[in-house]
């Protein structure tokens, strides 16, 4: 039986100008085309079905739009402080473009945001700005939730805005409506239960429709193609990434080294051709499984890489079944990244 060798790179920093579902996208579903360009791509971002170029592994990628670095601050934030958290004079600014009905945005809010807030926003290191980016092609009524949160902030200030923000994610099932009337009914019934202000009049006159459209247009200008999308001091990160990536990028920004982690994207640079099989020389590396297994997986890894840890804790237990039944032989290769983890080699 012919043996097949797979190469698995689980090194630390893979990023992130992944395709996403956008307002200009043709009609689609969230299950369309599971192959995506974000790390952990099948479960991290809502995307456009249009193919895009993919960044090299282990490199952050800067968008080609010069406005990304110089133009996103303070556009849309100075006159709407209720949509931001933290000290506006903080050295690090994170801007998030999000959709209240995006499940990956919800994951970010529930799993990652609490740590970012506790460790960086509340300590004065990060100013965090939320931007409205409802994806009409996937969530036709999401825009109404964005308008409602802005209404709450206009009525009762920052605390009410963020309470509404959290409410829409935590109780997402309460806002699954088929038409605008049903959505407004849901909002106006849940708000009093949560102690939020009466925004009936604000919704009736569509007071914030233009505001939501403005930030949506701004995101498109900055080449946002999916949600959630983030800019850390102007540099993009796409998808519901783990806390460790944000922590790492923030620490780089604090040290003035964030730009060094990105490679510029060349204009009109076509995507590389699909990779083919590679001939990997195997010696006496640590391995699991039968030598006669028809499939060999080779992993290059770094012991101090949080994504490698995630692979070991979440994915490797499922692969173990194939190793145990003789389908897969799994080979581990040392790949410590000296520029990121200078002490990792000693562990290897």
Steps between C-alpha positions, in 0.01 A plus 500: 500500500633841408600710798402865521693756703335816631694799622351673804633840606369610838735789558381804685393798297279427200285786376249641372366693216248226458200526275172568671132543432441859393208718402598486133510123496267295285233309682664235715466289811728469798584144399620594151860407413658383825851565365606840628818699529488577872678279751254252652302620201196279509391649829640850537349745251200561276631546152433602143494211254743690274854351518777721633874464525634323805779631724815302558506291815655658810456851364249772568385673185441870461215613281591689187280794590719783631202637692509198729788636703434872481129532446297283735565705812305690613249467214158426643626485859547857624133587461375163631700431817226270630616232256848485653650357817809611688729799502494690168864591568608137533802407286318215328174543306298197392217558254254215448256474208222267604150368428265431792367186331839359400572184702875557483460854635299345781782256570746789523276688743434200723842332495769756422371847583482445879877437512580794273286725718644382831864494395528791260193728491442530874874550558515800267710335230231463231226724362240270342263631232199305372387563141173392338542262207168312455520256210168535319553202268520268801304686766241727334374644830826528694522870416203561731692368798785737420258791479342395831833487687581850376156615618574362846832682511345827387234472769698377800868518408792261468387250761161454329664462159731223616221334696297483178810379312548213744129423509481443124780243517415329829129465420539462124212253481256773611573703187441246224221676310358452151395859437567851624183521707588180684855623559379830644256312722781281630726798570230704673393207715848388608641847572272569801578155640870592490447845652577676174323820388189526287624558144164477323521848349865463403421185302183645352686785332799283401722747680819297464456347156748743346751441778499125443536549125789739558704249700410222258632711212808586702571132557468424130738785421750339736458167320307330779355190333366302795412508867642528751781717364748685719765768459767525768663841461393473139622147431234241409405177671204306359273249663418377850863446596607369840597742774866405463523658156358829624732490800798439276408778255437744785837423656668552163320833463609608848859419406471686169551175308155432356594619151790252494256209529325591176605470141356754254257357249616560145244655270366266232693213650322180388447227758765229499414172331359224717772306680578147392647209695848550644771246565586531869814327621422301813766372737442408862256778588242426771206322339176322584325229304585215270783525248263327258229769533385626157503865615785685669445838664810707576458787745751786539432663835625739770445411868431863593253563219143541636348373175715188515366453853147542370565232239633260763211557741208523257587323176762240582266290718274454196791410273609241754216273384658476154841437651365223722316321218805494274382759247749774593863517603566834673850652500604799711773741385656779704442851365569757776452857378799684644376850417176443691594243766876529566486243781296239314801314363603388848161331542547320169 
